[in-house]
């Protein structure tokens, strides 16, 4: 029983760790999107300030070009993290399933123990009742 308790604690820890990893990846993706959106706003502001929106124009602002490159890199990174997010979700699901299996085994064993204890108590009551009839 102690071994199973340790396994259940380990599995719970693993589930919690997978949840933390998942939350961290989701947070990073959200942060990358937020930063990309801010860069979009800065690019638009710069284009409006200069009055040139054609990226191929010779006088297109260098800041806007650099910001667009950074924005694209952030979006690519967020897209790559989507793959990691999917893997993390799958790993979390697997860890939860493993935890459920061990918890169900533990619950089944506890039910067996309760049943055995109830039967022992009933046997004792039956014995007391039999003695009382004999007298």
C-alpha positions, 0 to 999 in steps of 0.5 A: 500500500505504501508503494502505491501511495508513493506512486500516486503522489509521484503521478500527482506531482507529474500531473501538476508539473505538466499543468505548469509546463502547459500554462507556461507555454500558453503564457509565452504564446500569449506574450508573443502575440501581444508583442507582435500586436504592439509591433503592428501598431508601431509599424502602422504609426511609423507608416502613417507618420512617414506617409509611405506604406509600400515596403519596397519603396526606397524611403520606407522607414528602416524602423518599420522594416526592422519591426516587421521582421521582429513581428514576423519572428515573434509570430513564427515563434508562437507558431512553433510553440503551438506544436509544443503546446499540443505535445504538452496537452497530450502529455498532460492527458496521458499523465492524468490517465495514469493517475486515474488508473492508480487512484482507481486501484487504490480505491478498489483496494480500500473498498476490499479492506472496508468489505473485509473489515465489515465482514469481520465485524459481522462475524464478531456480532454473529459470534456474540449473538450465538453465545447469547442464544446458548445461555 
